Amino acid sequence: MSGPEPRTYVFDNRIPTLPEHRFLSDQVGWADSFRWSAMAASLAGSCCGTVVFTPSGHMVGMGRVVGDGAFFFYLQDIAVAPEHRDAGLGEVPGSSTISSTRSQHVPAATRSSDCSPRTARDRCTGGLASPATP
């Protein structure tokens, strides 16, 4: 007897749109975490990103990189819909955006993340931070 069939996803290497960002933010409990009136400008200032969909077109993940355009780049807004967690998707937006940053900007870019103990469980993925909470 074999295990469950692995899930498949479609990865679109681009910055999420404002409606996509809002949709997934609502899904993961971040609805009150942003100043939405400024989010369009924030997204426009991103260096690159990744948006993850199911084959049927349902958005289930996102991630983006922000930075100074020269040396410092930060993973931002890495999110995976709750029903798709534990499938390794949290690592994909992070690793994909790191690769894009290195190819488009600076091969040896310094990276960081904005994780805090309050947000670590949902936002810190891909081995880029050591969450202070289990």
C-alpha positions, 0 to 999 in steps of 0.5 A: 500500500502506498502513501498519499499521492504527492501534491503538485504546484505551479510556481510563478516567479513574480511579486504577488499582486495586491489582491493576491497578497491580501488574499493569502494574508487573510488566510494565514491570519495576517489581515491586521499586520499591514498598513494596506493603504501602503501595501501597493507601494511596498510590493512595487518596491520588491526586488522579486518574488514567487507566487505558488498555485495549485494546478487548478489555479488556487493561490496557496503560497507567496514570498518576496524579497525587499532590499537596498538593490545593492547588497542587503536583501530580506525575505519578506511575507513568506506565507503558505495557506494552512491546508498546504503546510507541511508540504515543504512549500514554505521553503520554495518561495524563500529559496526561489527568491534567493536564487532570483536575487542572486541572479538579478542583483548581487551574487553574494547578497547578504540575506536576513529575515524579519522573524520574531518569536510572535511570527516565527512559526508561520513566517520563518522558513527555509532555515534562514532563522532560528525561531524562538518559539517551537 
